[in-house]
């Protein structure tokens, strides 16, 4: 399945910052280090030179990817008309069958982060949530069978931590 080209403004800005950092700061430093290592003579056994060239290839590969990806992405801003329903960018509080609550944010595939409970809009949970309202119950197919959740809260701004 192809990944969506949607991203939040924060996600877009983070990728753009990474691109600028790699291109304007990291790459010039590594290029300078490779030039200095090359000036030392025999390149075949020069670890600094070999590592530097490898790092340059990694940076160039990431710069190419980010440049193409940023051109393809569409920034999605929350729309007041979607309040009360789950759409892209929402923070959703779910309750499972055992009464455990979990908050997820629906984001683009380029910004999902399991540590923050940010899930890709392309994930099974997110796809099951789209368009639903508070008190709706959803079913998600998981590798362990079906999971059932109730939607408790939908918001389009970061929840306040306790």
N, C-alpha and C positions, 0 to 999 in steps of 0.2 A: 504494500500500500504506500502510495506517495505521501510525503509529509506535507502538512498544510504550510502555506506561506504567510500565516498570520503571526503577529508578534505584538506585545504591549510596547508602549513608548519607552518604558524603562528598559525592557529587553533590547530594543533597537539601539538605544543610547549606549548600553553596555557593550554590545558587539562593535559599535562604531568606535568606542573608546579603546577597545582591544586592538582594532585595526590600526588606529592612529598611533598607539603605543608601539606596536610591533614595527610599523613602518618608519616612524620618526625617532624612536629611541632605541629599541632593542636591535633592529637590523644595523643601524650605523655603528653601534658598539661592537657587534659581532664581526662586521666587515673590517673594522679597524683591528680587532684582535687577530683575524685571519691574515691581514696584510703584515702585521708584526711577526706572526708565526712563520709566514712564508719567507720573510727576510732572513730568518735564521738558517736557511740552507735546506738540507735534505728534507723534503716534504713526506717521503714515504714512511718515515719512522717518527714523524713529528706529531705527537698526540694532540697538541693544542691546535695545530693546523687541521688535522683530520676531524677532530670534534667540531671545530669552528665551521668547517665546510658542511658537516652534517646538520649543525644547528641552522645555518643559513638556508639549507634546503627545507628544513621544517618550517622556518619562519615564512619563506616564500610560498610554500604550499598553503599555510594557514592564511596568508594575506590574499592569495588568489581565491581561496574558498570564501573568506569573509567578503571580499569585494563583490563576487558573484551573488552571494547569498543576500547581502544588503540590498542589492538592486532588485531582487526577486520578492522581497518581503513587503507585506502590507501592514502598516501600523493600524491597530484597531483601538479606537477610543471608546470608553463606555458611553452609551447613549441613554439619556434619562428615560426614554420610552421602554427600555428593557428592564427597568426596576421591577422587582418582584418575580422575575424569571431568570433561569440560569442561562447565561451566554458567555462568550469568550471574555476572560479577564475577571470573572466573578470569584469571590471567596465563598465557598459553600460549606456549611456545617452539616455533617451527616451523622446519623445515629444508626449503628448496626443492630442486629437482632439481639445482641447481648447488652444493649444500652450504652455501649461505648461511643463517645463522640470523637469525631476527627474533622479537622478543617482542611479543605483542599482549595487550591487556586487553579483555575483553568487558564493555561498559558500556551504559547506556541511551542513547537517541538525543539526550537533552538534555545529555549530558556527554562525548560522543565528542571526541577531540582528536588530530588526525593527528600533531602534534609529539611527543606522548607515546606514540604508537602505541596509543591507546585507540580501539577500533572499536565501532561501534554493534552491538548484539545483532541488529539488523535487517539488517546487511550480509551480502552473500553469503559472505564468509569465516567470519563468526561462525555463520551458519546451518549451514554445512558442518561446523563444529567441535562443535556441541552434542551431548553424549552420548558423544563419542569418548574413548578412553583413550590413554595413552602408547604409542608404537610403532604406533598406527593411522595409516593413510595416508588423506588426504582429497583430493578433487578439487573445485576451485572454478572455476566458469564465469566467465571474465573477458572484457572486450571484445576481448582479443587471443587468445582461445581458452581451452582448459583449462589450469589450473595445478595442479601436484601438490605436496603437502606431507606431511612426516612430523611427527608430534607427538612432541617430545622431552621436554618438561617441562610439568606442569600444577601450578599452585600458587594458593592463595587468599590470599596475603599478598604485598606488594610484593617483587620480587626485589631482592637486595642488589647494588648496582653495584660494579663493580671499581675 
